[in-house]
Amino acid sequence: MSSEYTVTETLDVKGQSCPMPIVKTKQAIDDLEAGDVLEVVATDSGSMSDIQGWADGTDGVELLEQEEGDGRYTHYVKKTE
């Protein structure tokens, strides 16, 4: 993980497949304040493209980073407004 930001909350969506990682990510982001960073931990490989696409098409969020390893896909999403 980058040291440029601090994780505010972690969302565990391991074992869940599309569309649940996106649905739960949106719900969690809605509960955060501007500037907060949500860490999303998933096991669905499709979450890499799904969360990227959702973030690109959603105002008020920015996908900071994605990591893949050990069967896990970790996403860092910042609420910008």
TIVO-454739 format. One line per field, with one value per residue (C-alpha): residue number from 0; residue in three letters; y, z, x. Coordinates in pm, 1 decimal. Last residue first. Example, Ala and Ser with C-alpha at 12.3 -4.5 7.8 and 13.67 -1.06 7.14 Angstrom:
2
n <- c(1 / 0)
res <- c(SER / ALA)
v <- c(-106.0 / -450.0)
w <- c(714.0 / 780.0)
u <- c(1367.0 / 1230.0)
END
This chain:
81
n <- c(80 / 79 / 78 / 77 / 76 / 75 / 74 / 73 / 72 / 71 / 70 / 69 / 68 / 67 / 66 / 65 / 64 / 63 / 62 / 61 / 60 / 59 / 58 / 57 / 56 / 55 / 54 / 53 / 52 / 51 / 50 / 49 / 48 / 47 / 46 / 45 / 44 / 43 / 42 / 41 / 40 / 39 / 38 / 37 / 36 / 35 / 34 / 33 / 32 / 31 / 30 / 29 / 28 / 27 / 26 / 25 / 24 / 23 / 22 / 21 / 20 / 19 / 18 / 17 / 16 / 15 / 14 / 13 / 12 / 11 / 10 / 9 / 8 / 7 / 6 / 5 / 4 / 3 / 2 / 1 / 0)
res <- c(GLU / THR / LYS / LYS / VAL / TYR / HIS / THR / TYR / ARG / GLY / ASP / GLY / GLU / GLU / GLN / GLU / LEU / LEU / GLU / VAL / GLY / ASP / THR / GLY / ASP / ALA / TRP / GLY / GLN / ILE / ASP / SER / MET / SER / GLY / SER / ASP / THR / ALA / VAL / VAL / GLU / LEU / VAL / ASP / GLY / ALA / GLU / LEU / ASP / ASP / ILE / ALA / GLN / LYS / THR / LYS / VAL / ILE / PRO / MET / PRO / CYS / SER / GLN / GLY / LYS / VAL / ASP / LEU / THR / GLU / THR / VAL / THR / TYR / GLU / SER / SER / MET)
v <- c(1511.1 / 1323.3 / 987.1 / 785.6 / 424.1 / 183.0 / -160.3 / -494.1 / -810.8 / -1129.3 / -1469.4 / -1436.6 / -1114.3 / -828.1 / -459.2 / -166.3 / 202.6 / 545.1 / 491.1 / 830.5 / 899.7 / 1203.3 / 1147.8 / 785.8 / 655.8 / 605.6 / 463.7 / 209.8 / 106.2 / 55.5 / -126.9 / -368.3 / -414.3 / -532.8 / -677.9 / -938.4 / -1131.1 / -1196.9 / -1249.4 / -900.6 / -654.5 / -296.0 / -23.0 / 297.1 / 630.6 / 939.5 / 1280.5 / 1367.5 / 1188.0 / 824.1 / 663.2 / 688.6 / 515.8 / 211.1 / 179.1 / 220.2 / -43.7 / -278.6 / -257.2 / -285.3 / -594.0 / -739.7 / -726.6 / -943.5 / -1212.5 / -1240.5 / -1470.4 / -1179.0 / -858.1 / -715.0 / -334.8 / -153.9 / 200.2 / 519.9 / 399.3 / 657.3 / 805.1 / 870.5 / 572.5 / 348.6 / 0.0)
w <- c(-237.2 / -307.5 / -150.9 / -200.7 / -315.6 / -241.0 / -395.3 / -282.0 / -486.2 / -303.0 / -436.2 / -280.3 / -470.9 / -659.4 / -574.3 / -689.4 / -630.2 / -589.6 / -742.1 / -709.6 / -595.2 / -605.0 / -950.4 / -1055.4 / -1401.8 / -1349.9 / -1001.5 / -1131.2 / -1417.3 / -1189.7 / -936.0 / -1200.6 / -1374.3 / -1063.6 / -904.2 / -1179.2 / -996.2 / -714.2 / -388.0 / -252.1 / -2.6 / -32.8 / 143.2 / 173.0 / 190.5 / 349.2 / 187.3 / 176.1 / 458.3 / 452.2 / 467.0 / 90.1 / 32.5 / 229.6 / 29.9 / -300.1 / -199.2 / -92.1 / -430.9 / -619.2 / -425.4 / -453.6 / -833.4 / -894.7 / -661.9 / -286.7 / -119.4 / 15.3 / 40.3 / 340.5 / 356.5 / 539.6 / 674.7 / 697.2 / 511.0 / 518.9 / 203.4 / 38.5 / 211.4 / -75.8 / 0.0)
u <- c(-1667.7 / -1344.8 / -1418.5 / -1099.8 / -1097.5 / -814.3 / -867.4 / -730.4 / -766.4 / -685.5 / -584.0 / -240.0 / -172.6 / -333.8 / -317.5 / -529.5 / -458.3 / -611.1 / -955.2 / -1120.9 / -1475.1 / -1704.9 / -1851.2 / -1884.0 / -1797.5 / -1424.5 / -1485.7 / -1737.8 / -1511.1 / -1210.2 / -1428.5 / -1554.4 / -1218.6 / -1034.5 / -1349.9 / -1359.1 / -1087.2 / -1337.1 / -1145.6 / -1208.7 / -1057.5 / -1184.4 / -983.9 / -1185.3 / -1004.8 / -1160.9 / -1105.8 / -1474.9 / -1655.7 / -1761.2 / -2107.0 / -2167.7 / -1833.2 / -1953.0 / -2275.7 / -2089.1 / -1834.1 / -2115.3 / -2285.9 / -1955.9 / -1838.0 / -2191.8 / -2225.7 / -2032.8 / -1903.7 / -1866.4 / -1613.4 / -1409.4 / -1610.6 / -1425.0 / -1453.4 / -1174.3 / -1217.1 / -1014.5 / -706.4 / -427.4 / -281.0 / 54.4 / 216.7 / 114.9 / 0.0)
END
